[in-house]
Amino acid sequence: MPGPLDGPVTGTPRYPVIDTDPHAFRVVRYFRPRDYATWATVTATVPAAYYVWGRFDPLPRLPGRANRILYTLAATMGAMGGFLMAYQDSSKRFWGWSENKREQELDRVEMTRKIAEGKPLYGESPQPEHMQQIAAANSRHSQLWFAVLPWFNLVNHPYHGDFAERYKKESKDTQE
């Protein structure tokens, strides 16, 4: 029986949409201090949880080297999970799903500068047009599936929503 959250996603985001398929480097560049704190917290929490778990349900005595390997593995898994959480939070701000005032301003400055310099807004790609379309289709909202398959947009393409006109208009207004 379908539940209330099983239907299609409808409606508009609460905040202005900045980019529907942001490039991975751009998402990381727009990280907030809170994102870095999330990353660090998850990185530290996983080995700590492993330690606490070992106190309640101890493993047989392991040599020091094996324990170091297990803690290193736990810290590595925590670092990867923390990065994915921070990346997803930053992506949600691009999509307008969470408060994004800072990102709007950074985006406006970056895009109007690119227009003034005559550069393409989202970079140039050596990929053929059909490959750019496929890359955009595969990576759009892929951050929601990080638990299944971590997938990032690593291709420059023009399929980011209809925001180019907004930036061109702002650029003309500032030049006049």
C-alpha positions in Angstrom: 0.0 0.0 0.0 1.6 3.3 -1.0 2.4 5.8 1.7 2.1 9.6 1.7 5.7 10.0 0.6 5.6 7.5 -2.3 4.0 9.9 -4.9 5.9 12.0 -7.4 7.7 15.1 -6.2 5.6 18.2 -7.0 5.7 21.8 -6.0 8.4 24.4 -6.0 11.4 24.6 -3.7 11.2 26.9 -0.7 14.3 28.9 -1.8 15.5 30.1 -5.2 17.0 27.4 -7.3 20.6 28.2 -8.2 21.6 25.2 -10.3 19.8 21.9 -11.0 23.0 20.0 -11.8 26.0 21.7 -10.2 29.5 20.6 -11.1 31.3 18.6 -8.3 34.1 21.2 -7.9 31.6 24.0 -7.7 29.6 22.2 -4.9 32.8 21.7 -2.9 33.9 25.3 -3.5 30.6 26.5 -2.0 31.0 24.4 1.2 30.0 26.3 4.3 31.9 26.0 7.6 28.9 23.9 8.8 29.6 21.4 5.9 33.2 21.0 7.0 32.0 20.6 10.6 29.6 17.8 9.5 32.5 16.1 7.6 34.8 16.3 10.6 32.1 15.2 13.1 31.2 12.1 11.1 34.9 11.3 10.5 35.5 11.4 14.3 32.2 9.7 15.3 32.6 6.5 13.3 35.9 5.4 15.1 34.4 6.5 18.4 31.3 4.4 17.8 33.6 1.5 16.9 35.4 2.0 20.2 32.2 2.1 22.3 30.8 -0.9 20.4 34.0 -2.8 21.3 33.4 -2.0 25.0 29.9 -3.4 25.0 30.6 -6.4 22.7 34.3 -7.0 22.8 36.1 -8.9 20.0 38.7 -11.5 21.0 42.0 -10.0 21.8 43.5 -8.6 18.7 47.1 -7.6 18.2 47.8 -3.9 18.2 48.4 -3.8 14.4 45.0 -5.3 13.7 43.3 -2.8 16.0 45.1 0.1 14.3 44.0 -1.2 10.9 40.4 -1.5 12.1 40.4 2.1 13.5 42.1 3.4 10.3 39.4 1.7 8.3 36.7 3.2 10.5 38.2 6.7 10.2 38.4 6.3 6.4 34.8 5.2 6.2 33.8 8.1 8.4 35.7 10.5 6.3 34.0 9.2 3.1 30.5 9.3 4.7 31.1 12.7 6.2 32.2 14.1 2.8 29.1 12.6 1.1 26.8 14.2 3.8 28.5 17.6 3.4 28.3 17.3 -0.4 24.6 16.4 -0.2 23.9 19.4 2.1 25.7 21.8 -0.3 23.8 20.3 -3.3 20.5 20.8 -1.5 21.3 24.5 -1.3 21.9 24.7 -5.0 18.6 23.0 -5.6 16.8 25.5 -3.3 15.8 22.8 -0.8 17.5 24.6 2.1 18.5 28.2 2.9 20.9 29.4 0.2 21.3 33.2 0.6 25.2 32.9 0.7 25.3 30.6 -2.3 23.0 33.0 -4.3 25.4 35.8 -3.8 28.5 33.8 -4.6 26.7 32.4 -7.7 25.6 35.9 -8.8 29.1 37.3 -8.5 30.7 34.3 -10.3 28.3 34.3 -13.2 28.2 38.0 -13.8 32.0 38.0 -13.8 32.1 35.2 -16.4 29.6 37.1 -18.6 31.7 40.2 -18.3 34.8 38.2 -19.4 32.9 36.6 -22.2 33.4 33.1 -20.9 30.7 30.4 -21.0 28.7 30.2 -17.7 29.3 26.6 -17.0 32.6 26.0 -18.7 33.6 24.4 -22.0 33.5 20.7 -22.6 35.4 18.6 -25.1 32.5 16.1 -25.0 30.0 15.9 -27.9 26.6 17.4 -27.3 24.8 14.0 -26.9 27.4 12.9 -24.3 26.8 16.2 -22.4 23.0 15.4 -22.4 23.6 11.9 -21.1 26.0 13.2 -18.4 23.4 15.7 -17.3 20.6 13.2 -17.2 22.7 10.7 -15.2 24.0 13.2 -12.6 20.9 15.4 -12.0 19.8 14.7 -8.4 22.3 11.8 -8.1 23.3 13.1 -4.7 20.1 11.6 -3.4 21.4 8.1 -4.2 24.8 8.4 -2.5 24.0 5.4 -0.3 23.6 3.3 -3.4 26.1 4.7 -5.8 28.2 7.9 -5.2 27.9 9.8 -8.5 29.1 13.3 -9.2 28.7 15.7 -12.1 32.2 16.0 -13.5 31.2 17.1 -17.0 30.8 20.8 -18.0 27.5 21.1 -19.9 24.8 23.8 -20.5 22.0 21.8 -18.9 21.7 23.5 -15.5 18.2 25.1 -15.7 17.1 28.3 -17.4 19.3 30.6 -15.3 21.6 32.0 -18.1 19.0 34.6 -19.1 18.7 35.8 -15.5 22.5 36.4 -15.3 22.7 38.0 -18.7 20.0 40.4 -17.8 21.7 41.2 -14.5 25.0 41.8 -16.3 23.3 44.2 -18.8 21.7 46.1 -15.9 25.0 46.5 -14.2 26.7 47.7 -17.4 24.1 50.4 -18.0 
